């Protein structure tokens, strides 16, 4: 059974831009003061530092990156432009070889739909940030997967339909249904869960036909204000579908800092326009608003919370009694108020004439439960329930905490968070005592890391967590059922294609392990934790490799399979002590020798016997490899020359990555950087026939380019991101593959909104194929023999496309 890391912060900043993601990894404290001062002097800003924690599995370490009321820190690339995301996609260009029209070939979804997990969580899907159940039909449920858009079931979870695949972002933070008119659905884009892959949004989606169509409103306050922000929660007036409140936060990964516009936004016309009603009343407009609820009995009463995980003096719960016109801080002790508290959640009773309010607050130092209180008079006074409430947040209250009161009984309350045991609690006596209903270890239990709960029309509890959606039929006995049906929302980090069998694929995914596809949409998880990159040996289809974060499995961070990905063993002999590495560390398999693998931590490690023994071929400070203490971000193997290797470093806040090249198998390294300001390299590939030709892609917003090429072993790099109508949009690029069976070589890239290709070495780029959702593609994998390109999306599963073209001989 998987268990999330209790670390407060995570990995090695995977990018400055989700587009690119932070991965500030587990168990270490980082200081940005010098970086901030230097960048501030240059007129730049750095991006948020804490919330970019990537929740992981296994470790119980806790790290505190920043405390107190210190202002947030911003990333330099975050001041770059939001506008390219709003521009039309570039026109499709015809490929230069006649064998197939790549722009018109259809993509095929291969799942997981769903994923058969290890342990009692049964079938899982990707992280689910919100649930909205139909008030009178238990078969109708909407969910908001973190990177998968909005989905709907009309069969109680057996079958699901994606509703927003063509929207400009699939990053989701909240979903809400209007009880007075269930055809009206609001969905907030941008995930506010503060993790290393909680991506920014574009505004609020609204449907008036039960999800048949969605309109992306310009966003609360207009696109100029809230593009690249996040949405914590939406509360719809239960008597008027045109009135809704959205709790807007900032600091989504790669979200542009927009000081002065966070807050509670209100619409009175079904989302056509929005007004920041807290800012208008002089309340906090810098830090995240983490929750909002409407009193079902008196709809002019609204409660909302400022919940900055680092803590700020303005953290607390605010009440309006006049539909948001004015707001008052609920500060009667023991109400949670001030900088010692972090993220705050609210729940209110819907029972008739009830004034019962529950508030849970995170400790901004430990990430655990700091305060749990109840008010029986609408916030005038409070009862402290903290001492008797188990720490259901563990140390991840910044990432997963949610509350809900039974709609018919104000004494029954549910609290859910991060831990395994005690991760979901139920009280039937107004919070005086609690029962653990996560039912750990039984035949079926919900996945850990709970983000949203709701009741269906039959008053059964629905849970949205890192494994999708589950239903509890009877809270007094173990009776969980997974409702993941055919949800295809796994958040892949990477996939690997089998060298000879098109029906076999392996992949690694966020909090759902490493999984195996054997030709059916139901994949099987074969190793737990957070799954990283995964590849087959190109010369032995029975052999496969995958990386798993140190935070998940400690020194067992590199694993090998000799039975096609069914079982795994650890192979870290010689490098097991090099545990300071990116959360998702890079590795590369030699296309001509599947037993030769290079792995990047602080050193570049090489094995020639499939991992049985590793030797360092690059050591910081030796032989010209002056990495500045940064981890390896990307490795490029030259298939035509075993003595040539490319390695990229840069660190979390790289404005320019440092690329080192060796032509003598690591005896000496020479630094050949990308052009200044080109941002962090996420992946490199070397031309199969010429070691002097290599490509690098950067996963940040940048006006300086996203794809670079060298033809002289890195001495110079050229921006090949296209020009004019054939240019790539200004979006992060995650991955690149080379097909050198065409002339010139065809290039494929995975970007923040899909897959693009170029048939003229980067002069012109076009979207590849049809039918692929506008999801982030973290990796593309290419099998030249089978002419298959695979795409690992971070929220919409895995996809494949036939590329055609000549077959290599």
Secondary structure in CASP SS format (residue, H / E / C, confidence):
PFRMAT SS
TARGET T0000
AUTHOR 0000-0000-0000
METHOD secondary structure of the structure
MODEL  1
X C 1.00
X C 1.00
X C 1.00
X E 1.00
X C 1.00
X C 1.00
X C 1.00
X C 1.00
X C 1.00
X C 1.00
X C 1.00
X C 1.00
X C 1.00
X C 1.00
X C 1.00
X C 1.00
X C 1.00
X C 1.00
X C 1.00
X C 1.00
X C 1.00
X C 1.00
X C 1.00
X E 1.00
X C 1.00
X C 1.00
X C 1.00
X C 1.00
X C 1.00
X C 1.00
X C 1.00
X C 1.00
X H 1.00
X H 1.00
X H 1.00
X H 1.00
X H 1.00
X H 1.00
X H 1.00
X H 1.00
X H 1.00
X C 1.00
X C 1.00
X C 1.00
X C 1.00
X C 1.00
X C 1.00
X C 1.00
X C 1.00
X C 1.00
X C 1.00
X C 1.00
X E 1.00
X C 1.00
X C 1.00
X C 1.00
X E 1.00
X C 1.00
X C 1.00
X C 1.00
X C 1.00
X C 1.00
X C 1.00
X C 1.00
X C 1.00
X C 1.00
X C 1.00
X C 1.00
X C 1.00
X C 1.00
X C 1.00
X C 1.00
X C 1.00
X C 1.00
X C 1.00
X H 1.00
X H 1.00
X H 1.00
X H 1.00
X C 1.00
X C 1.00
X C 1.00
X H 1.00
X H 1.00
X H 1.00
X H 1.00
X C 1.00
X C 1.00
X C 1.00
X C 1.00
X C 1.00
X C 1.00
X C 1.00
X C 1.00
X C 1.00
X C 1.00
X C 1.00
X C 1.00
X C 1.00
X C 1.00
X C 1.00
X C 1.00
X C 1.00
X C 1.00
X C 1.00
X E 1.00
X C 1.00
X E 1.00
X E 1.00
X E 1.00
X E 1.00
X C 1.00
X C 1.00
X C 1.00
X E 1.00
X E 1.00
X C 1.00
X C 1.00
X H 1.00
X H 1.00
X H 1.00
X C 1.00
X E 1.00
X E 1.00
X C 1.00
X C 1.00
X C 1.00
X E 1.00
X E 1.00
X E 1.00
X E 1.00
X E 1.00
X E 1.00
X C 1.00
X C 1.00
X C 1.00
X C 1.00
X C 1.00
X C 1.00
X C 1.00
X E 1.00
X E 1.00
X E 1.00
X E 1.00
X E 1.00
X C 1.00
X C 1.00
X C 1.00
X E 1.00
X E 1.00
X E 1.00
X E 1.00
X E 1.00
X C 1.00
X C 1.00
X C 1.00
X C 1.00
X C 1.00
X C 1.00
X C 1.00
X E 1.00
X E 1.00
X C 1.00
X C 1.00
X C 1.00
X C 1.00
X C 1.00
X C 1.00
X C 1.00
X C 1.00
X C 1.00
X E 1.00
X E 1.00
X E 1.00
X E 1.00
X E 1.00
X E 1.00
X C 1.00
X C 1.00
X C 1.00
X C 1.00
X C 1.00
X C 1.00
X C 1.00
X E 1.00
X E 1.00
X E 1.00
X E 1.00
X E 1.00
X C 1.00
X E 1.00
X C 1.00
X C 1.00
X C 1.00
X E 1.00
X C 1.00
X C 1.00
X C 1.00
X E 1.00
X C 1.00
X C 1.00
X C 1.00
X C 1.00
X E 1.00
X E 1.00
X E 1.00
X E 1.00
X C 1.00
X C 1.00
X C 1.00
X C 1.00
X C 1.00
X C 1.00
X C 1.00
X E 1.00
X E 1.00
X C 1.00
X C 1.00
X C 1.00
X C 1.00
X C 1.00
X C 1.00
X H 1.00
X H 1.00
X H 1.00
X H 1.00
X C 1.00
X C 1.00
X C 1.00
X E 1.00
X E 1.00
X E 1.00
X E 1.00
X E 1.00
X E 1.00
X E 1.00
X C 1.00
X C 1.00
X C 1.00
X C 1.00
X C 1.00
X C 1.00
X C 1.00
X E 1.00
X E 1.00
X E 1.00
X E 1.00
X E 1.00
X E 1.00
X C 1.00
X C 1.00
X C 1.00
X E 1.00
X C 1.00
X C 1.00
X C 1.00
X C 1.00
X C 1.00
X C 1.00
X C 1.00
X C 1.00
X C 1.00
X E 1.00
X E 1.00
X E 1.00
X E 1.00
X E 1.00
X C 1.00
X C 1.00
X C 1.00
X C 1.00
X C 1.00
X C 1.00
X C 1.00
X E 1.00
X E 1.00
X C 1.00
X C 1.00
X H 1.00
X H 1.00
X H 1.00
X C 1.00
X C 1.00
X C 1.00
X C 1.00
X C 1.00
X C 1.00
X C 1.00
X E 1.00
X E 1.00
X E 1.00
X E 1.00
X E 1.00
X E 1.00
X C 1.00
X C 1.00
X C 1.00
X C 1.00
X C 1.00
X C 1.00
X C 1.00
X E 1.00
X E 1.00
X E 1.00
X E 1.00
X E 1.00
X C 1.00
X C 1.00
X C 1.00
X C 1.00
X C 1.00
X C 1.00
X C 1.00
X C 1.00
X C 1.00
X E 1.00
X E 1.00
X E 1.00
X E 1.00
X E 1.00
X C 1.00
X C 1.00
X C 1.00
X C 1.00
X C 1.00
X C 1.00
X C 1.00
X E 1.00
X E 1.00
X C 1.00
X C 1.00
X C 1.00
X C 1.00
X C 1.00
X C 1.00
X C 1.00
X C 1.00
X C 1.00
X C 1.00
X C 1.00
X E 1.00
X E 1.00
X E 1.00
X E 1.00
X E 1.00
X E 1.00
X E 1.00
X E 1.00
X C 1.00
X C 1.00
X C 1.00
X C 1.00
X C 1.00
X C 1.00
X C 1.00
X C 1.00
X E 1.00
X E 1.00
X E 1.00
X E 1.00
X E 1.00
X E 1.00
X E 1.00
X C 1.00
X C 1.00
X C 1.00
X C 1.00
X C 1.00
X E 1.00
X E 1.00
X E 1.00
X E 1.00
X E 1.00
X E 1.00
X E 1.00
X C 1.00
X C 1.00
X C 1.00
X C 1.00
X C 1.00
X C 1.00
X C 1.00
X E 1.00
X E 1.00
X C 1.00
X H 1.00
X H 1.00
X H 1.00
X C 1.00
X C 1.00
X C 1.00
X C 1.00
X C 1.00
X C 1.00
X C 1.00
X C 1.00
X C 1.00
X C 1.00
X C 1.00
X C 1.00
X C 1.00
X E 1.00
X E 1.00
X E 1.00
X E 1.00
X C 1.00
X C 1.00
X C 1.00
X C 1.00
X C 1.00
X C 1.00
X C 1.00
X E 1.00
X E 1.00
X E 1.00
X E 1.00
X C 1.00
X C 1.00
X C 1.00
X C 1.00
X C 1.00
X C 1.00
X C 1.00
X E 1.00
X E 1.00
X E 1.00
X E 1.00
X C 1.00
X C 1.00
X C 1.00
X C 1.00
X C 1.00
X C 1.00
X C 1.00
X E 1.00
X E 1.00
X C 1.00
X C 1.00
X C 1.00
X C 1.00
X C 1.00
X C 1.00
X C 1.00
X C 1.00
X C 1.00
X C 1.00
X C 1.00
X C 1.00
X C 1.00
X E 1.00
X E 1.00
X E 1.00
X E 1.00
X E 1.00
X E 1.00
X C 1.00
X C 1.00
X C 1.00
X C 1.00
X C 1.00
X E 1.00
X E 1.00
X E 1.00
X E 1.00
X E 1.00
X C 1.00
X C 1.00
X E 1.00
X E 1.00
X E 1.00
X E 1.00
X E 1.00
X C 1.00
X C 1.00
X C 1.00
X C 1.00
X C 1.00
X C 1.00
X C 1.00
X E 1.00
X E 1.00
X E 1.00
X C 1.00
X C 1.00
X C 1.00
X C 1.00
X C 1.00
X C 1.00
X C 1.00
X C 1.00
X E 1.00
X E 1.00
X E 1.00
X E 1.00
X E 1.00
X E 1.00
X E 1.00
X C 1.00
X C 1.00
X C 1.00
X C 1.00
X C 1.00
X C 1.00
X C 1.00
X E 1.00
X E 1.00
X E 1.00
X E 1.00
X E 1.00
X C 1.00
X C 1.00
X C 1.00
X E 1.00
X E 1.00
X E 1.00
X E 1.00
X E 1.00
X C 1.00
X C 1.00
X C 1.00
X C 1.00
X C 1.00
X E 1.00
X E 1.00
X E 1.00
X E 1.00
X E 1.00
X C 1.00
X C 1.00
X C 1.00
X E 1.00
X E 1.00
X E 1.00
X E 1.00
X E 1.00
X E 1.00
X E 1.00
X C 1.00
X C 1.00
X E 1.00
X E 1.00
X E 1.00
X E 1.00
X E 1.00
X E 1.00
X E 1.00
X E 1.00
X E 1.00
X C 1.00
X H 1.00
X H 1.00
X H 1.00
X H 1.00
X C 1.00
X C 1.00
X C 1.00
X C 1.00
X E 1.00
X E 1.00
X E 1.00
X E 1.00
X C 1.00
X C 1.00
X C 1.00
X C 1.00
X C 1.00
X C 1.00
X C 1.00
X E 1.00
X E 1.00
X C 1.00
X C 1.00
X C 1.00
X C 1.00
X C 1.00
X C 1.00
X C 1.00
X C 1.00
X C 1.00
X C 1.00
X C 1.00
X C 1.00
X C 1.00
X C 1.00
X C 1.00
X C 1.00
X E 1.00
X E 1.00
X E 1.00
X E 1.00
X C 1.00
X C 1.00
X E 1.00
X E 1.00
X E 1.00
X E 1.00
X E 1.00
X E 1.00
X E 1.00
X E 1.00
X C 1.00
X C 1.00
X C 1.00
X E 1.00
X E 1.00
X E 1.00
X E 1.00
X C 1.00
X C 1.00
X C 1.00
X C 1.00
X C 1.00
X C 1.00
X C 1.00
X E 1.00
X E 1.00
X E 1.00
X E 1.00
X C 1.00
X C 1.00
X C 1.00
X E 1.00
X C 1.00
X C 1.00
X E 1.00
X C 1.00
X C 1.00
X C 1.00
X C 1.00
X C 1.00
X C 1.00
X E 1.00
X E 1.00
X E 1.00
X E 1.00
X E 1.00
X E 1.00
X C 1.00
X C 1.00
X C 1.00
X C 1.00
X C 1.00
X C 1.00
X C 1.00
X E 1.00
X E 1.00
X E 1.00
X E 1.00
X E 1.00
X C 1.00
X C 1.00
X C 1.00
X C 1.00
X C 1.00
X C 1.00
X E 1.00
X C 1.00
X E 1.00
X E 1.00
X E 1.00
X E 1.00
X E 1.00
X C 1.00
X C 1.00
X C 1.00
X C 1.00
X C 1.00
X C 1.00
X C 1.00
X E 1.00
X E 1.00
X C 1.00
X C 1.00
X C 1.00
X C 1.00
X C 1.00
X C 1.00
X C 1.00
X E 1.00
X C 1.00
X E 1.00
X E 1.00
X E 1.00
X E 1.00
X E 1.00
X E 1.00
X C 1.00
X C 1.00
X C 1.00
X C 1.00
X C 1.00
X C 1.00
X C 1.00
X E 1.00
X E 1.00
X E 1.00
X E 1.00
X E 1.00
X C 1.00
X C 1.00
X C 1.00
X C 1.00
X C 1.00
X C 1.00
X C 1.00
X C 1.00
X E 1.00
X E 1.00
X E 1.00
X E 1.00
X C 1.00
X C 1.00
X C 1.00
X C 1.00
X C 1.00
X C 1.00
X C 1.00
X E 1.00
X E 1.00
X C 1.00
X C 1.00
X C 1.00
X C 1.00
X H 1.00
X H 1.00
X H 1.00
X C 1.00
X C 1.00
X C 1.00
X C 1.00
X C 1.00
X C 1.00
X E 1.00
X E 1.00
X E 1.00
X E 1.00
X E 1.00
X E 1.00
X E 1.00
X C 1.00
X C 1.00
X C 1.00
X C 1.00
X C 1.00
X C 1.00
X E 1.00
X E 1.00
X E 1.00
X E 1.00
X E 1.00
X E 1.00
X C 1.00
X C 1.00
X E 1.00
X E 1.00
X E 1.00
X E 1.00
X E 1.00
X C 1.00
X C 1.00
X C 1.00
X C 1.00
X C 1.00
X C 1.00
X C 1.00
X E 1.00
X E 1.00
X C 1.00
X C 1.00
X E 1.00
X C 1.00
X C 1.00
X C 1.00
X C 1.00
X C 1.00
X C 1.00
X E 1.00
X E 1.00
X E 1.00
X E 1.00
X E 1.00
X E 1.00
X E 1.00
X C 1.00
X C 1.00
X C 1.00
X C 1.00
X E 1.00
X E 1.00
X E 1.00
X E 1.00
X E 1.00
X E 1.00
X E 1.00
X C 1.00
X C 1.00
X C 1.00
X E 1.00
X E 1.00
X E 1.00
X E 1.00
X E 1.00
X C 1.00
X C 1.00
X C 1.00
X C 1.00
X C 1.00
X C 1.00
X C 1.00
END
